[in-house]
Amino acid sequence: MPRAVVWFKRDLRVADHAPLVEAAEHGPVVGLYTHEPEVLASPEWSPRHLAFIEDCLGELRDRLASLGSVLLVRHGAMPETLDRLHDQWRFEELRSHEETGLAITYARDRRVAAWCRRRNVRWIERPQHGVVRPLASRDGWAGRWRRRMAPPPLPAPTSIAGPTADQMEILAAEDAPASDIHGTTVNPMIDAQRGGEIDANEVLHSFLHERGEHYQRAMSTPIEGWTACSRLSPHLAYGSISIRTVHHATRDRIESLREDPATGGWRRSLASYEKRLRWHCHFMQKLEDEPEIEFRNFNRAFDGLRQEDRARWTPEEQARFDAWVGGRTGYPLVDACMRCLDRTGWINFRMRAMLVSFAAYHLWLHWKPVAEHLATRFLDFEAGIHYSQCQMQSGVTGINTVRIYSPVKQAIDQDPEGRFIRRWVPELADVPDEHVARPEEMPPLTQHMAGCLIGENYPAPVVDHETAYRAAKQRIFDARGTSRARQEASRVYRRHGSRSRRAERR
Ligand SMILES: Cc1cc2nc3c(=O)[nH]c(=O)nc-3n(C[C@H](O)[C@H](O)[C@H](O)COP(=O)(O)OP(=O)(O)OC[C@H]3O[C@@H](n4cnc5c(N)ncnc54)[C@H](O)[C@@H]3O)c2cc1C
């Protein structure tokens, strides 16, 4: 009976967890989660991620204990952590899900593989999403995704053999509390989502049965999107629910609605939702196939277009970045979104796209520092989706439609009464509706009456929209028009392009 360590990473659950189920069938099991210094020091990391992870670990610890096993939470580099554990509890197997993550986790996996070879431990990995490893060609990928999602989710094991009581005592003595990781687990957010399987399943249920009816129409607005979107992204990012579980629950709900002609809105919304579950894996597949996109433009013809190295930024570039980060650009919807993100860890897709578009085009900033900052703000940071989307919204793939969002038009379309803006930018609370998207156009008397003097209480726009928009459009289309950019675009499309062009353009 081989002893196994199940290594939990971004799969913090017991349901639909193949490595756990398979380990439990074969012999005694210990669960392991490691806070890795390299991950904690990465530019994408934030203590807010730890708060969510801690919720998940607390629940996972209880679940494994109730099933007969244990979750060990360690702090240290992976091979060393495994070394120590192996000395304490000699195990023959390491079981985990495949991970599509940052370069540091990829390099760590190679070190873990080398450690396993040295110690004669079998490392058995299982896929957890629709990401295919290795993938020779994108042709037929959607079919493979459907086949991957088709089997029903695995139920959690009903019992798991763990170490003996004596062994358990030795193992548990080294557990690392979260306060050791960051000194404190203070969560600076309000209204932040909680982690854990229980919450994940409640969020899924309330979306499919109560909140999701107007998803298709409401997903783009920051106000309605708050409840109309599924809000499952942090749970999918940390694996407190599997994408297959979400896929099956959505399919079942669509089937149950089919008989009732009065449920057209629900069905349209859920059909549109279903597609996005595939996009989740489609975007992650890009990072799996070309890990370099964490650092480099998809389309290398765009190299050098914007200054990536922050040490070489001009004071103006730094000032533009700081204004964007601080929610003080003078564009109310951009500022409201940044401040909302700061406090809640979530914003809807359209607003994310607008934030990056504004940074990349209006402020002409490189996607890398922009992406790193947003990663620290998003509770749902998922490297494959994030880096692909940040590059796409910055126009450097060469295969997607260039979308330069006007922050003023978005404010008028998505928040016409300025409710969202006023909530997050209280300086604009008394600005009349007609000026809330462009407060700098208020006459001086109106500014006085609204208690909002532009340049004093609220900044003037950091750049002029029309001028910045025209300059950015010219630069990006000039870059796209070169033969090198077109050649590169063909390569990018062959390697990464969705074979449904409509989906890719989005
Ligand atoms: C610049 C930028 C960065 C992003 N970074 C992340 C990220 O780090 N992590 C992340 O999970 N999503 C990211 N997204 C995609 C998307 O905005 C979020 O998945 C979504 O807003 C999360 O909220 P939700 O779960 O309520 O989404 P829903 O609309 O309810 O969608 C359900 C799920 O489908 C997937 N999904 C939805 N839209 C997309 C999309 N356009 N691309 C890929 N998958 C999608 C997500 O897994 C999401 O949880 C990013 C988008 C942009 C424009």
The ligand as an ORCA input file, in Angstrom:
! r2SCAN-3c Opt
* xyz 0 1
  C      -7.429     42.687    -18.516
  C      -8.182     41.488    -18.015
  C      -7.631     40.682    -17.041
  C      -8.318     39.562    -16.580
  N      -7.745     38.799    -15.603
  C      -8.395     37.715    -15.128
  C      -7.821     36.917    -14.103
  O      -6.716     37.171    -13.615
  N      -8.545     35.857    -13.648
  C      -9.766     35.543    -14.168
  O     -10.386     34.568    -13.722
  N     -10.306     36.276    -15.160
  C      -9.681     37.348    -15.652
  N     -10.254     38.101    -16.649
  C     -11.477     37.602    -17.330
  C     -12.825     38.079    -16.755
  O     -12.866     39.462    -16.662
  C     -13.121     37.463    -15.398
  O     -13.000     36.052    -15.480
  C     -14.524     37.744    -14.907
  O     -14.763     39.123    -14.884
  C     -14.680     37.141    -13.516
  O     -15.954     37.359    -12.989
  P     -17.068     36.208    -12.985
  O     -16.542     34.947    -12.429
  O     -18.280     36.782    -12.337
  O     -17.270     36.028    -14.540
  P     -18.440     35.401    -15.389
  O     -18.773     36.378    -16.442
  O     -19.528     34.916    -14.529
  O     -17.709     34.186    -16.122
  C     -17.580     32.897    -15.540
  C     -16.184     32.393    -15.685
  O     -15.832     32.306    -17.058
  C     -14.475     32.676    -17.243
  N     -14.407     33.880    -18.058
  C     -15.346     34.827    -18.196
  N     -14.944     35.762    -19.074
  C     -13.732     35.381    -19.490
  C     -12.805     35.943    -20.399
  N     -13.064     37.037    -21.094
  N     -11.634     35.303    -20.582
  C     -11.347     34.145    -19.916
  N     -12.202     33.573    -19.051
  C     -13.373     34.192    -18.841
  C     -13.913     32.944    -15.853
  O     -13.345     31.769    -15.352
  C     -15.150     33.296    -15.060
  O     -15.028     33.051    -13.688
  C      -9.591     39.237    -17.120
  C     -10.141     40.060    -18.103
  C      -9.448     41.174    -18.537
  C     -10.063     42.048    -19.588
*
